[in-house]
């Protein structure tokens, strides 16, 4: 499996070229809306999954064929599980001057080392789908050592330490749509640069909310810099390797 995929049309980031530092269905969560499937190996243990030289070599070839707006660390698993995350970012910077983002489920942000690793990024999009422990367990299904409080405190610490752009990515589905007010209150306490209001429009086990429902949710975040998946500009982007891309970004 390749470590570089896309580019993909990201409603949050533009024309995004993906870097997968895990390349396996390995995650600390098993979210009920996960687009890569429910058969995931759950762990919070960091390890080295791919060699940074492999990423550098693949990126060199891909950058000859496309020019993305941004390079985004995401993929089949949780990218912060990669123990050599900083080294991979450094290898990417050797081959590209584009800004670098990461999509994280926020589960390991309690770790000082993980927060230190994230300093290498320009943008951190941190998942935050719940307002209490019960909802967190129901939606995100984390490994047993990760709690809602641990995630919330980790995001707050990153907000204080991170010099780049911090966005909260909130996935709204049937289970949490009536808790938007409570989630907005927590978002204000975190004070991110942006709140990304999402619902699963791509193929996954959970139905998306309608535009009307998302518009009502967005009103709860009116004093924050909130953006909605339904309001985003549609981009026409063609992946260089469709098979590699669809393993991480299934079609509708």
N, C-alpha and C positions, 0 to 999 in steps of 0.2 A: 504494500500500500504506500502511496505517495504521501508526503507530509504537506505539500503545497497543493491547494485546490482552488477552483473558481477561475476568474473572478465571479462574484455573485452580486446581485442588486440588493444592497442593504438599505432598508428604509431609514435606518438610524445613521449610517456612516457613508453612504454613497456606493460607488463602485469599489467593492472590497475584495482583496485577494486574501484567501484564507491560509493560515498556518496551523496545522494540527500537531501539537507537541506530544500527543498521547497515541493517536492512531488506533485506539481500541475503545470499546464500550466500557470504559472504566470511569466511575464517577462516585462522588460522595453522596449524591442524591439519586433518587429514582422517581423523578417528577412524573405525575400522572399525565402530563401533556407532552412528554419527551418525544421529539420527532425522529430520533434514531432507534426507537423501539424500547421495549421494557426489559429485554434480556441484557442487563447491565451488571458488571461486577462492581459491587459497592465496596469502597474503601476510602479512608482518609489518609492513607500512607503515601507519602511522596516517594517517587522513584524515577529513575531515568528510563524513558520509554524509547526515545529516538536519539540518534547522534546529531549534534549540531552541524557537523560537516555534511550530513545527508540533506539537511534543510538548506544549507548554504548552496550546495551543488544544484538542487532542484530549483531553488529560487533564481539562481543565475540564469538557468535555461528559460524559465517562465517569463522573467522580466524582459527578455528579448522579444516576446510576443505580445505583451500587454503592458498598459500603464495604469495601474489602479489609483484611486483617490487615497486609499488607505490600505494598510496591511493589518489583518485582524487575526489574533490568536483565538481559535475556537476549535470546533471539530466534533469528534465522536464522544469525547469524554470531557472531564473538567480540566482545563489547561493548567491550573495552578498545582495540580498533582505532579507535574513534571519537575523533578528535582533540579534539572539543569535549565530552568526557564530563563534565567538571566543570560546564560551562555548562548542559548538559542537566539534571544533578542539581539545580542551582540553580533552574531553571525548574520542575522537579517540586515542589520545596519551596515554591514560591509558591502551589501549588494543593492541597497535601496536607500533613497533619501525620503521616502514617503513616511508620513506619521504612522505610528504603530498603536493599535488598540488591542484590548483583551476583553472577551466576554467571560465573566466568571460567575459561578453560582454563590459566591461570597462565603462558602463554608469554611475556608481556611484563613480568612482574614484576621482571625484571632491570633494567628501566628506572626510574630514579629519578623521572622525571616521571609515569610510570604509577602508581607507588606513592604519589606525592603526590596524584594524582587520586583514588585510592581512599580517601583520608582523608575524603572527603565522604560515604562510605557508613556505615551502621550495622552491616551484615553483609557479609562477603566470603566466598563459597563458592569455594574454589580447587581446581581439578581436580588430581588426583595419582593416576595409574593404573598406574605402573610402578616398579620398583625398580632398574633399570639401563638403559643406553643401548639395548641390543638390544630389550628389551621395549617401551621408549618408542617406538622407530621402528616396531615391529610393530603396536602398538595405536593410537598417536596420529598417526603419519605426519606429522610437522611439516615446516614449511619448512626448508630446509637450514641456515639460520643459527641455528636453535633446537636446543639439545642438552638431554639429561636433566639434566646438571650445572647448566646455566644456569637451568632451571626450578626445580630443588631449591634453589639458592642464592637465587633470587628470592623464593621462598616464605619462606625463613628470614629474609631481610631484611624482608619485609613483617610477619612475626610480631613483630619487634622494634619496628617503627615504627607499626603500626596500633593505634589505641586502641579500636576496636570489636570485634565478635565475628568471629573467624577460624575457619572450618570447612574441613576437608579433605574434598572429595567424591571418593570412590574408587569407580570403576566396576569391578566384578569380573565377568569372563567366563571362558570356558574357557582362554584364553591365560595368564591371570595368577592363577587360583584357587589354584594351589599355591605362590604366592609371598606369601601373606598374612603369614607370619611376618616376612619381610624388609621388607615394606611397613609393618608395625606398628613395627618397629625405627626406620625412618625417620620415621614419624609421631611417635614419642616424642622424637626429636631436634628436630622442628619445634615440638612442644608446642602444638597448636591447642586452641581452646576446645571443639571438637567434631570427631568423625570420622563422616562420613556414608557408610555402606556401602551401595552401590547395585548393581543389576544391571538390564539394560535390559528393563523390563516393557512398555514401549510399543513399538509397531511399529517395527522397525529390522532391518538385515541380519544381526544376531547374536542367537542364542538366549540367553535369560536362564538364570542358575543357579537351582537349586531352593531352596526355603526351608531345607531341610536343609543344603545346601552353604553358604548364606549364614550360617546359624547357626554352623557350624563355623569359618568365617572370622571371624565376630564374636568368637569366643572368644580369638583372637590379640590382640584389642584390649581385653581385659577390664579393664586398668588405665587405660584412656583413656575419655573420655566418648563412647562409640560408639553410634550409632543406625542401625537397619537399615530398608531400604525395606519389608521384609515385616512389621515390627513397627509400622509407622506407622498411625495412625488414618485410616480412609477418610473423606474429606470429600465432601459432596454440593454441588458448585459448578457453576453454569451460566454458560457464557460468554455475553457480550453479543453477540459477533459470532463465530459458530462457524467461518466460513471463515477469518477472520484468525487465529484461535487454532489451527486445525488445520494451518496452514502452519508453525507453530512447534512444535506439540504434536500429532503425528498420533495418531489413535485406535488402539486395539489392533487 
